[in-house]
Amino acid sequence: MASTTSNAHPAPRVTRRRAQTRDRLLTAAYRAFAEEGFGRASVERVCERAGYTRGAFYSNFGSLDELFLAMWEQRSQAMLADVRAVLAATAELRLEAADGIDTAITRLESAVPVDEDWYRITAEFTAHALRKPALRRVMAVREDSIVEALMPPIVSALHGIGRTVPDPVALGQALVAIHDGTSVQVLLEPDNQVVRRRRATLLRHVVLAYSAETDITRDSPDATGNTEPTNTEPQG
């Protein structure tokens, strides 16, 4: 996701070979974090899985914390691209409001799935960050950046089905909270369709609570094609 980049380790010039090394380290770290836990993983273990030396690691990342933040950035960018794509496809269907919300939520869930490996990784790293004030602040800034990047396509999609969002940040934070909170329930009972239906219902209620029907009188063109409200005040 769009987010700030740590200044702790200056970014070197990215060549094709360096990019390949970086990608292999990120892939190896993902497996190490998911299978062994972030707290038990080490630079040596990541290098061993990737087939590189410590020198290769430190030429790309200053620490495991910095590597995780890069991993988070990479996955966030991919998620945002998926969200934009599914919402654009939903808008092309030109659905009525009720059907449009339900379809958009279903497609959003497919674009932001509950991933057990990633949940374990992020849960452990969040607990780690909460013990380090500086890292906690970095994560808070990045969470805000995620919401900021996520909301324009969502607001646009809702506008297309006749709803406005007075406070996009509040809606974004509520959607993230629902996703994070209900992920635990889905992972604990992966075959329970009732849990998944309740998750979708909760998302729908929140979207409706944080948005309102568009004021057609205000937003529709008048006889002259002007979309601004008509001034009915007496002229002096």
VMD Tcl script that draws the C-alpha trace (Angstrom):
set ca {
  {0.00 0.00 0.00}
  {0.97 3.57 -0.41}
  {2.90 4.36 2.69}
  {5.97 6.08 4.02}
  {9.36 4.43 3.71}
  {11.69 4.07 6.66}
  {14.73 6.35 6.57}
  {16.77 4.02 8.76}
  {18.42 2.32 5.79}
  {19.07 4.45 2.67}
  {17.61 2.84 -0.45}
  {20.35 1.72 -2.86}
  {20.02 1.91 -6.64}
  {17.80 -0.96 -7.74}
  {19.26 -3.08 -10.55}
  {17.60 -6.17 -12.00}
  {19.94 -8.43 -10.05}
  {19.35 -6.51 -6.83}
  {15.58 -6.66 -7.39}
  {15.79 -10.43 -7.85}
  {17.85 -10.79 -4.67}
  {15.39 -8.64 -2.77}
  {12.41 -10.66 -4.03}
  {14.05 -13.95 -3.04}
  {14.79 -12.63 0.43}
  {11.21 -11.42 0.83}
  {9.83 -14.78 -0.31}
  {12.16 -16.70 2.01}
  {11.30 -14.41 4.92}
  {7.58 -14.83 4.32}
  {7.90 -18.61 4.61}
  {10.16 -18.34 7.65}
  {7.80 -15.94 9.43}
  {4.74 -18.04 8.59}
  {6.22 -21.42 9.53}
  {8.53 -20.53 12.40}
  {7.12 -17.24 13.68}
  {8.54 -13.75 13.40}
  {10.02 -13.92 16.88}
  {11.94 -17.12 16.14}
  {13.13 -16.16 12.67}
  {16.61 -14.73 12.23}
  {18.60 -13.05 9.50}
  {20.67 -16.25 9.20}
  {17.54 -18.38 8.78}
  {16.15 -16.11 6.08}
  {19.49 -16.13 4.24}
  {19.69 -19.90 4.48}
  {16.24 -20.28 2.93}
  {17.00 -17.76 0.20}
  {20.47 -19.15 -0.55}
  {22.28 -15.89 0.20}
  {24.86 -14.59 2.66}
  {24.29 -12.06 5.43}
  {26.02 -9.52 3.21}
  {23.29 -9.90 0.59}
  {20.68 -9.39 3.27}
  {22.22 -6.25 4.72}
  {22.80 -4.73 1.32}
  {19.00 -4.74 0.91}
  {17.57 -4.43 4.43}
  {18.85 -2.93 7.64}
  {16.97 -5.38 9.86}
  {14.16 -7.93 9.96}
  {11.84 -5.09 10.96}
  {12.73 -3.22 7.78}
  {12.28 -6.38 5.73}
  {8.80 -6.90 7.18}
  {7.82 -3.31 6.37}
  {8.96 -3.86 2.78}
  {6.93 -7.08 2.66}
  {3.90 -5.22 3.99}
  {4.35 -2.51 1.36}
  {4.59 -5.09 -1.42}
  {1.45 -6.94 -0.34}
  {-0.45 -3.70 0.22}
  {0.28 -2.50 -3.31}
  {-0.96 -5.79 -4.74}
  {-4.10 -5.65 -2.60}
  {-4.86 -2.07 -3.67}
  {-4.53 -3.04 -7.33}
  {-6.97 -5.91 -6.80}
  {-9.46 -3.66 -4.98}
  {-9.36 -1.06 -7.75}
  {-9.86 -3.75 -10.39}
  {-12.86 -5.44 -8.72}
  {-14.58 -2.13 -7.95}
  {-14.05 -0.88 -11.49}
  {-15.57 -4.12 -12.81}
  {-18.50 -3.73 -10.40}
  {-19.13 -0.16 -11.58}
  {-19.35 -1.36 -15.17}
  {-22.32 -3.56 -14.20}
  {-24.38 -0.41 -13.40}
  {-26.28 -2.13 -10.60}
  {-28.98 -0.61 -8.44}
  {-27.91 0.53 -4.96}
  {-28.87 -2.58 -2.95}
  {-27.48 -5.06 -5.49}
  {-24.45 -2.86 -6.04}
  {-23.48 -2.86 -2.35}
  {-23.87 -6.62 -2.02}
  {-21.90 -7.27 -5.20}
  {-19.15 -4.83 -4.22}
  {-18.79 -6.43 -0.78}
  {-18.60 -9.92 -2.26}
  {-15.92 -8.79 -4.68}
  {-14.03 -6.86 -2.02}
  {-13.85 -10.02 0.09}
  {-12.31 -11.83 -2.87}
  {-9.77 -9.02 -3.36}
  {-8.86 -8.92 0.34}
  {-9.11 -12.57 1.39}
  {-8.45 -13.95 4.84}
  {-4.94 -15.38 4.51}
  {-3.93 -17.55 7.48}
  {-0.18 -17.26 6.91}
  {-0.31 -13.49 6.53}
  {-2.58 -13.14 9.55}
  {-0.11 -15.05 11.74}
  {2.78 -12.95 10.46}
  {1.07 -9.60 10.97}
  {-0.34 -10.55 14.37}
  {3.13 -11.47 15.64}
  {4.76 -8.42 14.13}
  {2.10 -6.12 15.57}
  {2.73 -7.54 19.05}
  {6.45 -6.99 18.45}
  {5.88 -3.39 17.30}
  {3.74 -2.55 20.31}
  {6.82 -3.10 22.49}
  {8.89 -0.62 20.43}
  {7.50 2.96 20.43}
  {9.32 4.05 17.27}
  {8.16 1.02 15.32}
  {4.63 1.46 16.68}
  {4.58 4.98 15.22}
  {5.80 3.73 11.85}
  {3.03 1.15 11.74}
  {0.40 3.72 12.71}
  {1.51 6.00 9.87}
  {1.41 3.12 7.41}
  {-2.06 2.05 8.57}
  {-3.27 5.61 7.94}
  {-1.66 5.54 4.50}
  {-3.42 2.28 3.69}
  {-6.81 3.78 4.53}
  {-5.98 6.93 2.57}
  {-5.07 4.90 -0.53}
  {-7.96 2.44 -0.14}
  {-10.82 4.90 0.14}
  {-10.90 6.78 -3.21}
  {-11.95 3.71 -5.25}
  {-14.45 2.70 -2.56}
  {-15.95 6.19 -2.37}
  {-16.12 6.33 -6.16}
  {-17.83 2.93 -6.34}
  {-20.43 3.96 -3.74}
  {-21.06 7.21 -5.59}
  {-21.76 5.14 -8.70}
  {-24.63 3.38 -6.94}
  {-26.08 6.54 -5.46}
  {-24.36 6.84 -2.08}
  {-22.02 9.46 -0.67}
  {-19.47 9.05 2.11}
  {-19.30 12.06 4.46}
  {-16.21 10.79 6.31}
  {-14.09 8.43 4.15}
  {-11.44 8.01 6.86}
  {-14.03 6.83 9.40}
  {-15.47 4.33 6.90}
  {-11.98 3.11 5.99}
  {-11.00 2.56 9.60}
  {-14.27 0.72 10.26}
  {-13.74 -1.58 7.26}
  {-10.17 -2.37 8.34}
  {-11.37 -3.08 11.89}
  {-14.04 -5.48 10.61}
  {-11.61 -7.27 8.33}
  {-9.01 -7.67 11.07}
  {-11.49 -8.62 13.78}
  {-13.58 -11.12 11.84}
  {-10.50 -12.75 10.30}
  {-9.91 -14.57 13.59}
  {-13.41 -16.03 13.53}
  {-13.08 -17.13 9.91}
  {-9.72 -18.78 10.57}
  {-10.96 -20.57 13.70}
  {-13.96 -21.96 11.82}
  {-12.92 -22.03 8.16}
  {-15.78 -24.31 7.07}
  {-18.49 -22.42 8.93}
  {-20.50 -20.56 6.29}
  {-22.59 -18.81 8.95}
  {-19.47 -16.99 10.17}
  {-18.69 -15.83 6.64}
  {-22.28 -14.68 6.04}
  {-22.26 -12.71 9.28}
  {-18.99 -11.09 8.24}
  {-20.54 -9.99 4.93}
  {-23.66 -8.75 6.73}
  {-21.54 -6.72 9.15}
  {-19.62 -5.16 6.27}
  {-22.91 -4.21 4.59}
  {-24.29 -2.62 7.76}
  {-21.11 -0.58 8.21}
  {-21.12 0.63 4.59}
  {-24.73 1.74 4.98}
  {-24.05 3.36 8.36}
  {-21.10 5.39 7.08}
  {-22.69 6.45 3.79}
  {-25.92 8.14 2.76}
  {-28.15 8.23 -0.28}
  {-27.00 10.85 -2.75}
  {-29.07 14.05 -2.74}
  {-30.44 13.78 -6.27}
  {-31.86 17.32 -6.21}
  {-28.45 18.73 -5.34}
  {-26.26 16.48 -7.50}
  {-28.43 16.14 -10.63}
  {-28.18 18.73 -13.42}
  {-30.97 21.29 -13.60}
  {-32.69 22.37 -16.80}
  {-29.64 24.43 -17.79}
  {-27.23 21.57 -17.17}
  {-25.86 23.24 -14.03}
  {-25.12 20.80 -11.18}
  {-24.88 23.56 -8.55}
  {-27.85 24.24 -6.26}
  {-30.14 26.99 -7.57}
  {-29.84 30.24 -5.62}
  {-33.36 31.10 -4.50}
  {-32.40 33.98 -2.24}
  {-33.83 37.37 -3.22}
  {-31.42 39.59 -5.10}
  {-30.57 42.91 -3.58}
}
mol new
graphics top color blue
foreach p $ca { graphics top sphere $p radius 0.5 }
foreach p [lrange $ca 0 end-1] q [lrange $ca 1 end] { graphics top cylinder $p $q radius 0.2 }
display resetview
